[in-house]
Amino acid sequence: MQDFETLPLADLFLSTRSAVARFFATRAWAHHRDVEDLVQMTFLEAVRSASRFEHRSQARTWLMAIAANVAKRHVRTEARRREALALYSREPRAGTQPPDAVTESRRYLRRVPRALRRLTDDQRIACVLCAIDQVPSREASRLLKVPEGTVSRRVCEARRELACAIGRNVA
């Protein structure tokens, strides 16, 4: 493989995309629907950090290290997401809610996945970062490269859309 400086990023993508996708697809934690997103995140991170490539390895090795870091972040994020969903779907203790309230809560929870899919990508990303992963809006604004107010607006819109989609009123 050529050195990173002499290999344009488009060529790097074309020559290594399959290997990166295979890396994610062969992991037990990776769902097939996430593989393409993880590949894209890997290459986006490669573009962002290209200036820090130190030429101590081949470009492919460097890229696979980025893929490994993307995988670690993905596993942590998914664990947090599952933890948050489990928190919201946990059985209430006996006597804490009347049976009708429990049934109603479960009905709302079943609507959440569809409601999340109805959000725009910008709303979903901001909501997951700030509401589920509890990333401060200032840090999320840096990650997303948008003003902090934009992140807050997206989270607010997402919460409103989610509430409407699951049938709860929002003040």
N, C-alpha and C positions, 0 to 999 in steps of 0.2 A: 504494500500500500504506500502511496505517496505521502510525503510530509504534509502537515496541515497547511502551511503557508502556500504550497504549490497546488493544493487541492481545493478548488472552490467548494463552498458549502453545498451547492446543488449537487456536485459530483459526490461529495461525502454522503449526502442524503441518499442518492441513488445507489451507491455502492454498499451502504450499511443498513439501510432501512429494513431489509428482510431479517438481518441478524438481530437488530434491536427488537423487532416485532416478535421474533422467535424467543428471545430472552424473556419478554413479558408473557408470552403465550404459554410457556412451559412452567411457569410458576404456579404452584397450587393455589395461591391466594388470588391470582389474576382471573377475573371473569372475562370471557371472550369479548364482551361488549366494551370493555375498558382498554383493550390492547391498543387500538388505534389512537385513543386519547393519550395514553402513556407514551406512545412513540412520538406524537406531536409535542408533548411536554418536554421530552428528551431533546428534540431538535431545537425547540425554542430556547431551552436552557443552554444548549451548545452555542447558539447564535449570541445569546446574552454574555456568555463567558468566553467567547473566542479570543478576546484580547488577553485573557489570563492563561491560555495554553502555553505551557513552558517547554514543549518539545522534548520532554524526558521520555516520552513514549510515542507510539504511532497514534495517529488521529483516531483510528478505530478503537484502540485501547482506552484512550481518553473519553471517547463517546460512550463506551460501555460503562465506564466509571460513573458518568453522568446518569446513565440509565439506572444503575444500581442505586444512586441517590434518589432519583425520581421514584423508584420502587419503594424505598424506605419511607419516603414522605407519603406515598399512596397508602401503604399499609397502616401507617399511623393515623392518617385521615379517615380511612375506612373503619378502623377500630373506634375512633371517637364518634363517628356517625352511628355505628351499631350501638355503642354505649348510650348515646343520646336517644336513639329510638327505643332501646330497652327501657330507659328511664321513663319515657312517656307511655310505654305500653305495659308497664308493670301492673300486676294485680293490686288493687287498693286493699289495704288492711280491712278486715271485717269491721263493719260499723262506721268506717270513715266516710263512706258515700252510700246513699241509698241505691238499691239495685237499678233503678231507672237511670240514675246518673252514670253508673258504670257502663250500662248498655249504650247510652248516648256517647260516652267517651270512646268506647270501642268503635262505634260507627264513624266518628270523626277520624280516628286513627287510620281506618281502612281507606279513607279518602286522601290521605297525605301523599302517597307516592304519585298518584295521578296529578294531584295539585302541583307537586314539585316539577313534573314534566311540562306543565302548562306555563311555567315561568319562562321569561326570556333567559338566555344564557347569562347575560350580565346580572340580572336579578338573582338567579340561582347561585352563581359564583359568589356574589357579595353576601348573600344570605348564609350560605354554607360556611364561608370564611368567618363571618362575624358572629352569627347566631349559634352555629353548631361547633365550629372549631375555636370560637371565642378569641379570634385574632382581633386586636384593637383596630378601630377604623383607620387610624393613622398609618399603621403598618399595612393594612389591606390596601389603602390608597397607594402606597409605594409599590406593593406587589402588582397591583392592577394598572399602575401608571395613570391614575385619574385623581382628581381632587378629592379630598376627604369628604366634602359635602356630597359629592356624587355617590360615593360608597354609602353614606348614610341614607341618601334618598333611595338608592336601589334596595337597601335592606328594608326600609319602610314600605316601599312599594311591594316588595316580595311578601312581607308579612300581611299586608292588606289583601293581596291577591290570594295568598294561602288561606286566610281566614274566610274570604268569600267563597273560595273553591270547596272548602270543607263544610261550609254552611254555618259558620259562626259569625256573629256580628262584631264589628270592630269599631271602637270609639274614635 
